[in-house]
Structure formats: structure tokens, C-alpha cells
Amino acid sequence: ATPVDRAVIEGRACAWCAEPFPRPGGATYCSQSCAEEGRLRRGGIYSSTRIREQLFALERGKCAKCGVDAHALFRKMKALHPAERLNALLNAKWKLPQTRQSTDRLL
């Protein structure tokens, strides 16, 4: 392990950014932003899956900004064959992704 790794393991540095703590005291992160990033990326109750589940429970799949029921659209698209998906999106005047990789993932 590097000296920086050892400092993190021994609790002398932030677990996210590895900045040394001014005074050791049992903290894991040096700031609130490091704590949020670390917890989000590490998982647990702050995992991205958990955050998506909580957002869905709150908004039920409907976009708060534009009002589109994204969950209903997802269910509709999932039931279609790939070629039908593209036609359905084009008929709905959906703006398709700009990259081939994103379009392939969509279909």
C-alpha cells in the first residue's frame, strides 16, 4: 500500500479525496461533499439503485419538469420488438440520442 492508502486505512486521511485530516478524530470524510460522494459510490443506503427507488416512490415515474410519464413509456417500449421501438419513438417525435452506442442501448 502507498503512504496515502495507509493514511486512509489508518483514519488519518479522507476516504474519498485522501486529503489528510487536520486532526485525527475518527472521521471518515473531510467534508459533507466527500461524504455524499463516498456514500453514493460505495453503496449501502446511499447507492444509486436506492436513490432511483426512492425517486420512483416519490414521483411514480413522471418527470417533474416536463410531465412525461417515463415509466409508462418504458413499459410500452419494453413490450415492443426493437424495430417497433424505433418507429414508436419516431412517431412520438422523440429526440433520438446522437451517438450510435446510445441508440443501440435504447433499442
N, C-alpha and C positions, 0 to 999 in steps of 0.2 A: 504494500500500500504506500501511496505517496504521503508526504507530510500533510498535505491538505486533507487527504482521505482520513488520516489518523486524527486530525483535529476535529473533523466532523464526527467520527466514530466516538471520540472521547468527549464530545459535547463542548468543545472549545470553539466551534465554528457552526455557522448556519447550515442546516441540512439541505437547503435549496441552492443558495448562491455561494456557499462556502466562505463567506466573509467572517473573519474572526469576531467573536463576541468581545465587547469592551470589558466585560467582567463575567466570568462563568457563573451560571446560576441555575442550571437545569433547563434552560430554554432550548427548544429545538430549532426555532426560526428567529431571525433577527428583526423581522418586521411583519406587519399584517399582510402585505402583498406577497412576501415569500411564503407565509403560512398558507395563504389561499392557493398559490401556485403549487406548492408541495403537496397539499392535501388533494387538490384536483388531479394531479398527475399520479399520485401514489395510489389513489383508490379509496376504499373504505366508504364511509358515509358521504364523502365528497367526490366520488367517482363520477365520470361523465355520464355513465349509464344511470346512476342515481339521480343526477341533476336533470337528465332528459325525462325520467319517470316523474319527477316532481313537477316539471314544467307541463307535461301532458296532463297530470292530475289537475293542475290549476287551469289550463286553457283548453283542455279536451281536443287538442289538435288544430284549433282555429287560430290563425295568425291575428295577433292583437293589432298589428299595423294595417294590414290590408283586408282582413276579414275572410281570407280564403280558408276553407276547411281542408287543411293539408292532409289530415288523417283520412277523410273520405276520399280525397284524390289518390292517396297512397293505396287504399283498399281497392279502388276502381282499377288503377294501373296494374296492381299485382295480379288481378284476376284475368288480365288480357295477355295474349301472346305478344312477344317482343315487337313484331311488325305492327300489330294493332295499337300498341302503346305509342309508338311514334306518330301514327295517324291521329290518334286521340289527342295527343299533345299539340300537334299542328292545328287541328280543328279548333282547339280551345285557345288558339293564338298564344300558346305558351312560348316564352323566350327560351330557346334551347341553349344548353351550355356551349361555350366557344371552343372547347378542346375535344378532341376525339375520345380521349380517355374518359372524360366526364360523361360524354354522350353514351359511350359503351357501358359505363356503370349504371346509367339511368335505365338503359334497355336491358 
